[in-house]
Amino acid sequence: MSERDTKLKSVIDMALSVLPHEIGCDDCFDYFAAYADHLTNGAAMPEPLRLVGEHLERCACCMEELQLLLEAMKTQNKVSR
Ligand SMILES: [Zn+2]
């Protein structure tokens, strides 16, 4: 297991111990960067990020925030190239 995986696992373990089955908007927001990262890389979502995905399906407000973040990331990529 790489150092990154180990770090990610500890974050997930911590998140799972803290998070109930459903997460709120504040929790969701904390995971946005990681969620957007996985989304753009096409990587498999770890459990807490799947919860974020489930929340996004129900929460138009957070979905809007995520779209803005994704747009911002796209713009950054364009600028850096
Ligand atoms: Zn929300």
PDB file of the backbone (N, CA, C, O) and the ligand in Angstrom, with CONECT records:
HET     ZN  A 101       1
ATOM      1  N   MET A   1       0.849  -1.205   0.000  1.00  0.00           N
ATOM      2  CA  MET A   1       0.000   0.000   0.000  1.00  0.00           C
ATOM      3  C   MET A   1       0.884   1.255   0.000  1.00  0.00           C
ATOM      4  O   MET A   1       1.771   1.392   0.842  1.00  0.00           O
ATOM      5  N   SER A   2       0.645   2.141  -0.920  1.00  0.00           N
ATOM      6  CA  SER A   2       1.470   3.341  -0.999  1.00  0.00           C
ATOM      7  C   SER A   2       1.141   4.301   0.147  1.00  0.00           C
ATOM      8  O   SER A   2       0.144   4.153   0.854  1.00  0.00           O
ATOM      9  N   GLU A   3       2.008   5.270   0.293  1.00  0.00           N
ATOM     10  CA  GLU A   3       1.803   6.235   1.375  1.00  0.00           C
ATOM     11  C   GLU A   3       0.496   7.005   1.175  1.00  0.00           C
ATOM     12  O   GLU A   3      -0.222   7.323   2.123  1.00  0.00           O
ATOM     13  N   ARG A   4       0.219   7.294  -0.115  1.00  0.00           N
ATOM     14  CA  ARG A   4      -1.004   8.040  -0.446  1.00  0.00           C
ATOM     15  C   ARG A   4      -2.231   7.205  -0.067  1.00  0.00           C
ATOM     16  O   ARG A   4      -3.185   7.721   0.514  1.00  0.00           O
ATOM     17  N   ASP A   5      -2.197   5.907  -0.402  1.00  0.00           N
ATOM     18  CA  ASP A   5      -3.324   5.032  -0.077  1.00  0.00           C
ATOM     19  C   ASP A   5      -3.534   4.946   1.424  1.00  0.00           C
ATOM     20  O   ASP A   5      -4.660   4.985   1.920  1.00  0.00           O
ATOM     21  N   THR A   6      -2.403   4.827   2.143  1.00  0.00           N
ATOM     22  CA  THR A   6      -2.486   4.733   3.594  1.00  0.00           C
ATOM     23  C   THR A   6      -3.119   5.985   4.174  1.00  0.00           C
ATOM     24  O   THR A   6      -3.953   5.925   5.077  1.00  0.00           O
ATOM     25  N   LYS A   7      -2.699   7.123   3.628  1.00  0.00           N
ATOM     26  CA  LYS A   7      -3.234   8.399   4.091  1.00  0.00           C
ATOM     27  C   LYS A   7      -4.720   8.491   3.779  1.00  0.00           C
ATOM     28  O   LYS A   7      -5.527   8.911   4.609  1.00  0.00           O
ATOM     29  N   LEU A   8      -5.059   8.087   2.558  1.00  0.00           N
ATOM     30  CA  LEU A   8      -6.453   8.128   2.118  1.00  0.00           C
ATOM     31  C   LEU A   8      -7.293   7.214   2.996  1.00  0.00           C
ATOM     32  O   LEU A   8      -8.407   7.564   3.386  1.00  0.00           O
ATOM     33  N   LYS A   9      -6.748   6.033   3.305  1.00  0.00           N
ATOM     34  CA  LYS A   9      -7.490   5.077   4.119  1.00  0.00           C
ATOM     35  C   LYS A   9      -7.753   5.634   5.511  1.00  0.00           C
ATOM     36  O   LYS A   9      -8.841   5.464   6.060  1.00  0.00           O
ATOM     37  N   SER A  10      -6.761   6.293   6.073  1.00  0.00           N
ATOM     38  CA  SER A  10      -6.960   6.846   7.412  1.00  0.00           C
ATOM     39  C   SER A  10      -8.009   7.949   7.384  1.00  0.00           C
ATOM     40  O   SER A  10      -8.787   8.105   8.325  1.00  0.00           O
ATOM     41  N   VAL A  11      -8.024   8.710   6.298  1.00  0.00           N
ATOM     42  CA  VAL A  11      -9.045   9.758   6.155  1.00  0.00           C
ATOM     43  C   VAL A  11     -10.425   9.124   6.057  1.00  0.00           C
ATOM     44  O   VAL A  11     -11.384   9.597   6.666  1.00  0.00           O
ATOM     45  N   ILE A  12     -10.511   8.054   5.286  1.00  0.00           N
ATOM     46  CA  ILE A  12     -11.791   7.364   5.101  1.00  0.00           C
ATOM     47  C   ILE A  12     -12.252   6.722   6.403  1.00  0.00           C
ATOM     48  O   ILE A  12     -13.421   6.817   6.777  1.00  0.00           O
ATOM     49  N   ASP A  13     -11.313   6.062   7.093  1.00  0.00           N
ATOM     50  CA  ASP A  13     -11.668   5.438   8.371  1.00  0.00           C
ATOM     51  C   ASP A  13     -12.205   6.471   9.339  1.00  0.00           C
ATOM     52  O   ASP A  13     -13.194   6.240  10.034  1.00  0.00           O
ATOM     53  N   MET A  14     -11.534   7.619   9.372  1.00  0.00           N
ATOM     54  CA  MET A  14     -11.951   8.683  10.263  1.00  0.00           C
ATOM     55  C   MET A  14     -13.337   9.181   9.856  1.00  0.00           C
ATOM     56  O   MET A  14     -14.214   9.390  10.694  1.00  0.00           O
ATOM     57  N   ALA A  15     -13.507   9.363   8.552  1.00  0.00           N
ATOM     58  CA  ALA A  15     -14.783   9.858   8.043  1.00  0.00           C
ATOM     59  C   ALA A  15     -15.911   8.886   8.367  1.00  0.00           C
ATOM     60  O   ALA A  15     -17.005   9.297   8.752  1.00  0.00           O
ATOM     61  N   LEU A  16     -15.633   7.586   8.206  1.00  0.00           N
ATOM     62  CA  LEU A  16     -16.661   6.584   8.462  1.00  0.00           C
ATOM     63  C   LEU A  16     -17.034   6.537   9.936  1.00  0.00           C
ATOM     64  O   LEU A  16     -18.182   6.267  10.289  1.00  0.00           O
ATOM     65  N   SER A  17     -16.055   6.803  10.789  1.00  0.00           N
ATOM     66  CA  SER A  17     -16.356   6.763  12.221  1.00  0.00           C
ATOM     67  C   SER A  17     -17.151   7.989  12.647  1.00  0.00           C
ATOM     68  O   SER A  17     -17.863   7.964  13.650  1.00  0.00           O
ATOM     69  N   VAL A  18     -17.021   9.057  11.875  1.00  0.00           N
ATOM     70  CA  VAL A  18     -17.700  10.308  12.211  1.00  0.00           C
ATOM     71  C   VAL A  18     -19.041  10.429  11.493  1.00  0.00           C
ATOM     72  O   VAL A  18     -20.035  10.875  12.066  1.00  0.00           O
ATOM     73  N   LEU A  19     -19.043  10.022  10.227  1.00  0.00           N
ATOM     74  CA  LEU A  19     -20.227  10.231   9.419  1.00  0.00           C
ATOM     75  C   LEU A  19     -21.332   9.219   9.706  1.00  0.00           C
ATOM     76  O   LEU A  19     -21.069   8.023   9.838  1.00  0.00           O
ATOM     77  N   PRO A  20     -22.536   9.692   9.799  1.00  0.00           N
ATOM     78  CA  PRO A  20     -23.670   8.771   9.814  1.00  0.00           C
ATOM     79  C   PRO A  20     -23.913   8.309   8.375  1.00  0.00           C
ATOM     80  O   PRO A  20     -23.092   8.588   7.501  1.00  0.00           O
ATOM     81  N   HIS A  21     -24.996   7.625   8.113  1.00  0.00           N
ATOM     82  CA  HIS A  21     -25.247   7.141   6.755  1.00  0.00           C
ATOM     83  C   HIS A  21     -25.537   8.273   5.798  1.00  0.00           C
ATOM     84  O   HIS A  21     -25.301   8.172   4.594  1.00  0.00           O
ATOM     85  N   GLU A  22     -26.044   9.330   6.344  1.00  0.00           N
ATOM     86  CA  GLU A  22     -26.280  10.491   5.493  1.00  0.00           C
ATOM     87  C   GLU A  22     -25.398  11.632   5.958  1.00  0.00           C
ATOM     88  O   GLU A  22     -25.119  11.774   7.149  1.00  0.00           O
ATOM     89  N   ILE A  23     -24.966  12.435   5.017  1.00  0.00           N
ATOM     90  CA  ILE A  23     -24.131  13.564   5.395  1.00  0.00           C
ATOM     91  C   ILE A  23     -24.883  14.859   5.113  1.00  0.00           C
ATOM     92  O   ILE A  23     -25.789  14.909   4.280  1.00  0.00           O
ATOM     93  N   GLY A  24     -24.487  15.882   5.816  1.00  0.00           N
ATOM     94  CA  GLY A  24     -25.121  17.178   5.646  1.00  0.00           C
ATOM     95  C   GLY A  24     -24.339  18.045   4.669  1.00  0.00           C
ATOM     96  O   GLY A  24     -23.295  17.636   4.161  1.00  0.00           O
ATOM     97  N   CYS A  25     -24.844  19.231   4.414  1.00  0.00           N
ATOM     98  CA  CYS A  25     -24.227  20.130   3.456  1.00  0.00           C
ATOM     99  C   CYS A  25     -22.803  20.513   3.888  1.00  0.00           C
ATOM    100  O   CYS A  25     -21.901  20.595   3.055  1.00  0.00           O
ATOM    101  N   ASP A  26     -22.612  20.742   5.170  1.00  0.00           N
ATOM    102  CA  ASP A  26     -21.286  21.130   5.664  1.00  0.00           C
ATOM    103  C   ASP A  26     -20.274  20.018   5.442  1.00  0.00           C
ATOM    104  O   ASP A  26     -19.157  20.265   4.989  1.00  0.00           O
ATOM    105  N   ASP A  27     -20.683  18.761   5.774  1.00  0.00           N
ATOM    106  CA  ASP A  27     -19.803  17.614   5.568  1.00  0.00           C
ATOM    107  C   ASP A  27     -19.493  17.464   4.090  1.00  0.00           C
ATOM    108  O   ASP A  27     -18.355  17.227   3.685  1.00  0.00           O
ATOM    109  N   CYS A  28     -20.540  17.611   3.305  1.00  0.00           N
ATOM    110  CA  CYS A  28     -20.445  17.478   1.866  1.00  0.00           C
ATOM    111  C   CYS A  28     -19.395  18.443   1.313  1.00  0.00           C
ATOM    112  O   CYS A  28     -18.562  18.087   0.480  1.00  0.00           O
ATOM    113  N   PHE A  29     -19.469  19.645   1.798  1.00  0.00           N
ATOM    114  CA  PHE A  29     -18.574  20.702   1.331  1.00  0.00           C
ATOM    115  C   PHE A  29     -17.119  20.335   1.592  1.00  0.00           C
ATOM    116  O   PHE A  29     -16.247  20.613   0.769  1.00  0.00           O
ATOM    117  N   ASP A  30     -16.855  19.699   2.758  1.00  0.00           N
ATOM    118  CA  ASP A  30     -15.486  19.305   3.112  1.00  0.00           C
ATOM    119  C   ASP A  30     -14.898  18.324   2.107  1.00  0.00           C
ATOM    120  O   ASP A  30     -13.681  18.262   1.929  1.00  0.00           O
ATOM    121  N   TYR A  31     -15.767  17.556   1.452  1.00  0.00           N
ATOM    122  CA  TYR A  31     -15.300  16.507   0.540  1.00  0.00           C
ATOM    123  C   TYR A  31     -15.323  16.935  -0.920  1.00  0.00           C
ATOM    124  O   TYR A  31     -14.913  16.170  -1.794  1.00  0.00           O
ATOM    125  N   PHE A  32     -15.791  18.133  -1.194  1.00  0.00           N
ATOM    126  CA  PHE A  32     -15.953  18.571  -2.573  1.00  0.00           C
ATOM    127  C   PHE A  32     -14.679  18.473  -3.392  1.00  0.00           C
ATOM    128  O   PHE A  32     -14.697  17.985  -4.522  1.00  0.00           O
ATOM    129  N   ALA A  33     -13.563  18.939  -2.819  1.00  0.00           N
ATOM    130  CA  ALA A  33     -12.303  18.934  -3.565  1.00  0.00           C
ATOM    131  C   ALA A  33     -11.914  17.504  -3.938  1.00  0.00           C
ATOM    132  O   ALA A  33     -11.530  17.231  -5.075  1.00  0.00           O
ATOM    133  N   ALA A  34     -12.020  16.594  -2.963  1.00  0.00           N
ATOM    134  CA  ALA A  34     -11.689  15.191  -3.209  1.00  0.00           C
ATOM    135  C   ALA A  34     -12.666  14.582  -4.211  1.00  0.00           C
ATOM    136  O   ALA A  34     -12.275  13.817  -5.092  1.00  0.00           O
ATOM    137  N   TYR A  35     -13.929  14.930  -4.063  1.00  0.00           N
ATOM    138  CA  TYR A  35     -14.972  14.396  -4.947  1.00  0.00           C
ATOM    139  C   TYR A  35     -14.724  14.847  -6.385  1.00  0.00           C
ATOM    140  O   TYR A  35     -14.759  14.039  -7.314  1.00  0.00           O
ATOM    141  N   ALA A  36     -14.475  16.134  -6.557  1.00  0.00           N
ATOM    142  CA  ALA A  36     -14.227  16.693  -7.882  1.00  0.00           C
ATOM    143  C   ALA A  36     -12.972  16.073  -8.481  1.00  0.00           C
ATOM    144  O   ALA A  36     -12.915  15.813  -9.682  1.00  0.00           O
ATOM    145  N   ASP A  37     -11.968  15.837  -7.640  1.00  0.00           N
ATOM    146  CA  ASP A  37     -10.713  15.224  -8.073  1.00  0.00           C
ATOM    147  C   ASP A  37     -10.969  13.819  -8.617  1.00  0.00           C
ATOM    148  O   ASP A  37     -10.486  13.461  -9.691  1.00  0.00           O
ATOM    149  N   HIS A  38     -11.730  13.035  -7.867  1.00  0.00           N
ATOM    150  CA  HIS A  38     -12.048  11.673  -8.294  1.00  0.00           C
ATOM    151  C   HIS A  38     -12.892  11.689  -9.557  1.00  0.00           C
ATOM    152  O   HIS A  38     -12.710  10.869 -10.456  1.00  0.00           O
ATOM    153  N   LEU A  39     -13.811  12.630  -9.608  1.00  0.00           N
ATOM    154  CA  LEU A  39     -14.713  12.747 -10.751  1.00  0.00           C
ATOM    155  C   LEU A  39     -13.933  13.037 -12.027  1.00  0.00           C
ATOM    156  O   LEU A  39     -14.169  12.410 -13.060  1.00  0.00           O
ATOM    157  N   THR A  40     -13.005  13.986 -11.955  1.00  0.00           N
ATOM    158  CA  THR A  40     -12.250  14.371 -13.138  1.00  0.00           C
ATOM    159  C   THR A  40     -11.228  13.303 -13.526  1.00  0.00           C
ATOM    160  O   THR A  40     -10.888  13.165 -14.702  1.00  0.00           O
ATOM    161  N   ASN A  41     -10.733  12.542 -12.531  1.00  0.00           N
ATOM    162  CA  ASN A  41      -9.780  11.472 -12.833  1.00  0.00           C
ATOM    163  C   ASN A  41     -10.474  10.173 -13.223  1.00  0.00           C
ATOM    164  O   ASN A  41      -9.831   9.245 -13.714  1.00  0.00           O
ATOM    165  N   GLY A  42     -11.774  10.106 -13.009  1.00  0.00           N
ATOM    166  CA  GLY A  42     -12.506   8.877 -13.285  1.00  0.00           C
ATOM    167  C   GLY A  42     -12.143   7.772 -12.316  1.00  0.00           C
ATOM    168  O   GLY A  42     -12.334   6.594 -12.618  1.00  0.00           O
ATOM    169  N   ALA A  43     -11.618   8.141 -11.146  1.00  0.00           N
ATOM    170  CA  ALA A  43     -11.213   7.159 -10.143  1.00  0.00           C
ATOM    171  C   ALA A  43     -12.433   6.628  -9.399  1.00  0.00           C
ATOM    172  O   ALA A  43     -13.465   7.294  -9.312  1.00  0.00           O
ATOM    173  N   ALA A  44     -12.293   5.413  -8.863  1.00  0.00           N
ATOM    174  CA  ALA A  44     -13.380   4.828  -8.079  1.00  0.00           C
ATOM    175  C   ALA A  44     -13.579   5.647  -6.806  1.00  0.00           C
ATOM    176  O   ALA A  44     -12.614   6.064  -6.165  1.00  0.00           O
ATOM    177  N   MET A  45     -14.834   5.868  -6.454  1.00  0.00           N
ATOM    178  CA  MET A  45     -15.146   6.673  -5.280  1.00  0.00           C
ATOM    179  C   MET A  45     -15.061   5.840  -3.998  1.00  0.00           C
ATOM    180  O   MET A  45     -15.720   4.806  -3.891  1.00  0.00           O
ATOM    181  N   PRO A  46     -14.266   6.274  -3.039  1.00  0.00           N
ATOM    182  CA  PRO A  46     -14.326   5.615  -1.730  1.00  0.00           C
ATOM    183  C   PRO A  46     -15.661   5.936  -1.056  1.00  0.00           C
ATOM    184  O   PRO A  46     -16.362   6.865  -1.456  1.00  0.00           O
ATOM    185  N   GLU A  47     -15.993   5.174  -0.055  1.00  0.00           N
ATOM    186  CA  GLU A  47     -17.326   5.263   0.567  1.00  0.00           C
ATOM    187  C   GLU A  47     -17.781   6.684   0.933  1.00  0.00           C
ATOM    188  O   GLU A  47     -18.897   7.068   0.580  1.00  0.00           O
ATOM    189  N   PRO A  48     -16.951   7.476   1.629  1.00  0.00           N
ATOM    190  CA  PRO A  48     -17.431   8.824   1.992  1.00  0.00           C
ATOM    191  C   PRO A  48     -17.782   9.661   0.767  1.00  0.00           C
ATOM    192  O   PRO A  48     -18.701  10.479   0.809  1.00  0.00           O
ATOM    193  N   LEU A  49     -17.040   9.451  -0.330  1.00  0.00           N
ATOM    194  CA  LEU A  49     -17.324  10.231  -1.530  1.00  0.00           C
ATOM    195  C   LEU A  49     -18.602   9.742  -2.206  1.00  0.00           C
ATOM    196  O   LEU A  49     -19.300  10.514  -2.862  1.00  0.00           O
ATOM    197  N   ARG A  50     -18.902   8.452  -2.040  1.00  0.00           N
ATOM    198  CA  ARG A  50     -20.184   7.969  -2.566  1.00  0.00           C
ATOM    199  C   ARG A  50     -21.335   8.617  -1.805  1.00  0.00           C
ATOM    200  O   ARG A  50     -22.382   8.914  -2.379  1.00  0.00           O
ATOM    201  N   LEU A  51     -21.130   8.830  -0.514  1.00  0.00           N
ATOM    202  CA  LEU A  51     -22.151   9.513   0.290  1.00  0.00           C
ATOM    203  C   LEU A  51     -22.334  10.947  -0.197  1.00  0.00           C
ATOM    204  O   LEU A  51     -23.445  11.477  -0.223  1.00  0.00           O
ATOM    205  N   VAL A  52     -21.222  11.557  -0.580  1.00  0.00           N
ATOM    206  CA  VAL A  52     -21.295  12.909  -1.144  1.00  0.00           C
ATOM    207  C   VAL A  52     -22.140  12.873  -2.415  1.00  0.00           C
ATOM    208  O   VAL A  52     -22.997  13.729  -2.636  1.00  0.00           O
ATOM    209  N   GLY A  53     -21.877  11.856  -3.249  1.00  0.00           N
ATOM    210  CA  GLY A  53     -22.637  11.701  -4.488  1.00  0.00           C
ATOM    211  C   GLY A  53     -24.126  11.549  -4.222  1.00  0.00           C
ATOM    212  O   GLY A  53     -24.958  12.139  -4.910  1.00  0.00           O
ATOM    213  N   GLU A  54     -24.449  10.740  -3.205  1.00  0.00           N
ATOM    214  CA  GLU A  54     -25.854  10.540  -2.849  1.00  0.00           C
ATOM    215  C   GLU A  54     -26.484  11.847  -2.370  1.00  0.00           C
ATOM    216  O   GLU A  54     -27.626  12.168  -2.698  1.00  0.00           O
ATOM    217  N   HIS A  55     -25.706  12.586  -1.589  1.00  0.00           N
ATOM    218  CA  HIS A  55     -26.212  13.864  -1.095  1.00  0.00           C
ATOM    219  C   HIS A  55     -26.458  14.824  -2.263  1.00  0.00           C
ATOM    220  O   HIS A  55     -27.464  15.532  -2.298  1.00  0.00           O
ATOM    221  N   LEU A  56     -25.535  14.834  -3.203  1.00  0.00           N
ATOM    222  CA  LEU A  56     -25.654  15.736  -4.347  1.00  0.00           C
ATOM    223  C   LEU A  56     -26.916  15.466  -5.159  1.00  0.00           C
ATOM    224  O   LEU A  56     -27.528  16.382  -5.709  1.00  0.00           O
ATOM    225  N   GLU A  57     -27.293  14.181  -5.222  1.00  0.00           N
ATOM    226  CA  GLU A  57     -28.500  13.836  -5.978  1.00  0.00           C
ATOM    227  C   GLU A  57     -29.747  14.443  -5.342  1.00  0.00           C
ATOM    228  O   GLU A  57     -30.744  14.699  -6.017  1.00  0.00           O
ATOM    229  N   ARG A  58     -29.673  14.666  -4.047  1.00  0.00           N
ATOM    230  CA  ARG A  58     -30.842  15.197  -3.337  1.00  0.00           C
ATOM    231  C   ARG A  58     -30.754  16.691  -3.065  1.00  0.00           C
ATOM    232  O   ARG A  58     -31.759  17.332  -2.758  1.00  0.00           O
ATOM    233  N   CYS A  59     -29.549  17.244  -3.178  1.00  0.00           N
ATOM    234  CA  CYS A  59     -29.363  18.620  -2.743  1.00  0.00           C
ATOM    235  C   CYS A  59     -28.921  19.510  -3.912  1.00  0.00           C
ATOM    236  O   CYS A  59     -27.753  19.507  -4.304  1.00  0.00           O
ATOM    237  N   ALA A  60     -29.851  20.252  -4.447  1.00  0.00           N
ATOM    238  CA  ALA A  60     -29.575  21.109  -5.595  1.00  0.00           C
ATOM    239  C   ALA A  60     -28.530  22.166  -5.250  1.00  0.00           C
ATOM    240  O   ALA A  60     -27.718  22.557  -6.089  1.00  0.00           O
ATOM    241  N   CYS A  61     -28.569  22.616  -4.011  1.00  0.00           N
ATOM    242  CA  CYS A  61     -27.652  23.647  -3.547  1.00  0.00           C
ATOM    243  C   CYS A  61     -26.203  23.175  -3.641  1.00  0.00           C
ATOM    244  O   CYS A  61     -25.347  23.888  -4.166  1.00  0.00           O
ATOM    245  N   CYS A  62     -25.929  21.971  -3.132  1.00  0.00           N
ATOM    246  CA  CYS A  62     -24.574  21.425  -3.167  1.00  0.00           C
ATOM    247  C   CYS A  62     -24.169  21.069  -4.593  1.00  0.00           C
ATOM    248  O   CYS A  62     -23.012  21.233  -4.981  1.00  0.00           O
ATOM    249  N   MET A  63     -25.137  20.579  -5.369  1.00  0.00           N
ATOM    250  CA  MET A  63     -24.857  20.239  -6.763  1.00  0.00           C
ATOM    251  C   MET A  63     -24.374  21.477  -7.511  1.00  0.00           C
ATOM    252  O   MET A  63     -23.445  21.412  -8.316  1.00  0.00           O
ATOM    253  N   GLU A  64     -25.012  22.586  -7.234  1.00  0.00           N
ATOM    254  CA  GLU A  64     -24.643  23.848  -7.865  1.00  0.00           C
ATOM    255  C   GLU A  64     -23.212  24.242  -7.470  1.00  0.00           C
ATOM    256  O   GLU A  64     -22.416  24.674  -8.303  1.00  0.00           O
ATOM    257  N   GLU A  65     -22.914  24.081  -6.181  1.00  0.00           N
ATOM    258  CA  GLU A  65     -21.564  24.387  -5.683  1.00  0.00           C
ATOM    259  C   GLU A  65     -20.518  23.529  -6.391  1.00  0.00           C
ATOM    260  O   GLU A  65     -19.449  24.007  -6.770  1.00  0.00           O
ATOM    261  N   LEU A  66     -20.854  22.242  -6.559  1.00  0.00           N
ATOM    262  CA  LEU A  66     -19.922  21.320  -7.206  1.00  0.00           C
ATOM    263  C   LEU A  66     -19.692  21.723  -8.660  1.00  0.00           C
ATOM    264  O   LEU A  66     -18.562  21.697  -9.147  1.00  0.00           O
ATOM    265  N   GLN A  67     -20.772  22.095  -9.351  1.00  0.00           N
ATOM    266  CA  GLN A  67     -20.633  22.517 -10.745  1.00  0.00           C
ATOM    267  C   GLN A  67     -19.711  23.721 -10.850  1.00  0.00           C
ATOM    268  O   GLN A  67     -18.883  23.809 -11.757  1.00  0.00           O
ATOM    269  N   LEU A  68     -19.863  24.647  -9.912  1.00  0.00           N
ATOM    270  CA  LEU A  68     -19.013  25.843  -9.904  1.00  0.00           C
ATOM    271  C   LEU A  68     -17.556  25.451  -9.701  1.00  0.00           C
ATOM    272  O   LEU A  68     -16.659  25.989 -10.351  1.00  0.00           O
ATOM    273  N   LEU A  69     -17.331  24.494  -8.778  1.00  0.00           N
ATOM    274  CA  LEU A  69     -15.975  24.034  -8.494  1.00  0.00           C
ATOM    275  C   LEU A  69     -15.372  23.363  -9.722  1.00  0.00           C
ATOM    276  O   LEU A  69     -14.210  23.593 -10.058  1.00  0.00           O
ATOM    277  N   LEU A  70     -16.173  22.528 -10.392  1.00  0.00           N
ATOM    278  CA  LEU A  70     -15.689  21.828 -11.585  1.00  0.00           C
ATOM    279  C   LEU A  70     -15.348  22.826 -12.685  1.00  0.00           C
ATOM    280  O   LEU A  70     -14.341  22.682 -13.379  1.00  0.00           O
ATOM    281  N   GLU A  71     -16.197  23.838 -12.836  1.00  0.00           N
ATOM    282  CA  GLU A  71     -15.935  24.886 -13.816  1.00  0.00           C
ATOM    283  C   GLU A  71     -14.628  25.606 -13.503  1.00  0.00           C
ATOM    284  O   GLU A  71     -13.815  25.881 -14.385  1.00  0.00           O
ATOM    285  N   ALA A  72     -14.454  25.902 -12.214  1.00  0.00           N
ATOM    286  CA  ALA A  72     -13.240  26.596 -11.773  1.00  0.00           C
ATOM    287  C   ALA A  72     -12.005  25.747 -12.058  1.00  0.00           C
ATOM    288  O   ALA A  72     -10.971  26.264 -12.479  1.00  0.00           O
ATOM    289  N   MET A  73     -12.123  24.428 -11.822  1.00  0.00           N
ATOM    290  CA  MET A  73     -11.003  23.523 -12.073  1.00  0.00           C
ATOM    291  C   MET A  73     -10.665  23.476 -13.556  1.00  0.00           C
ATOM    292  O   MET A  73      -9.494  23.471 -13.936  1.00  0.00           O
ATOM    293  N   LYS A  74     -11.712  23.441 -14.399  1.00  0.00           N
ATOM    294  CA  LYS A  74     -11.512  23.431 -15.852  1.00  0.00           C
ATOM    295  C   LYS A  74     -10.780  24.691 -16.279  1.00  0.00           C
ATOM    296  O   LYS A  74      -9.830  24.636 -17.060  1.00  0.00           O
ATOM    297  N   THR A  75     -11.227  25.815 -15.766  1.00  0.00           N
ATOM    298  CA  THR A  75     -10.628  27.099 -16.110  1.00  0.00           C
ATOM    299  C   THR A  75      -9.159  27.129 -15.703  1.00  0.00           C
ATOM    300  O   THR A  75      -8.305  27.603 -16.452  1.00  0.00           O
ATOM    301  N   GLN A  76      -8.874  26.610 -14.494  1.00  0.00           N
ATOM    302  CA  GLN A  76      -7.491  26.553 -14.020  1.00  0.00           C
ATOM    303  C   GLN A  76      -6.632  25.715 -14.932  1.00  0.00           C
ATOM    304  O   GLN A  76      -5.501  26.087 -15.243  1.00  0.00           O
ATOM    305  N   ASN A  77      -7.169  24.565 -15.370  1.00  0.00           N
ATOM    306  CA  ASN A  77      -6.415  23.688 -16.263  1.00  0.00           C
ATOM    307  C   ASN A  77      -6.086  24.390 -17.574  1.00  0.00           C
ATOM    308  O   ASN A  77      -4.985  24.263 -18.109  1.00  0.00           O
ATOM    309  N   LYS A  78      -7.059  25.127 -18.073  1.00  0.00           N
ATOM    310  CA  LYS A  78      -6.841  25.857 -19.331  1.00  0.00           C
ATOM    311  C   LYS A  78      -5.729  26.879 -19.160  1.00  0.00           C
ATOM    312  O   LYS A  78      -4.852  27.013 -20.013  1.00  0.00           O
ATOM    313  N   VAL A  79      -5.780  27.593 -18.051  1.00  0.00           N
ATOM    314  CA  VAL A  79      -4.806  28.661 -17.811  1.00  0.00           C
ATOM    315  C   VAL A  79      -3.396  28.089 -17.674  1.00  0.00           C
ATOM    316  O   VAL A  79      -2.430  28.674 -18.165  1.00  0.00           O
ATOM    317  N   SER A  80      -3.282  26.912 -16.985  1.00  0.00           N
ATOM    318  CA  SER A  80      -1.960  26.368 -16.723  1.00  0.00           C
ATOM    319  C   SER A  80      -1.345  25.695 -17.952  1.00  0.00           C
ATOM    320  O   SER A  80      -0.163  25.353 -17.948  1.00  0.00           O
ATOM    321  N   ARG A  81      -2.160  25.504 -19.018  1.00  0.00           N
ATOM    322  CA  ARG A  81      -1.607  24.845 -20.203  1.00  0.00           C
ATOM    323  C   ARG A  81      -1.137  25.809 -21.263  1.00  0.00           C
ATOM    324  O   ARG A  81      -0.650  25.384 -22.311  1.00  0.00           O
TER     325      ARG A  81
HETATM  326 ZN    ZN A 101     -26.364  19.882   0.537  1.00  0.00          ZN2+
END
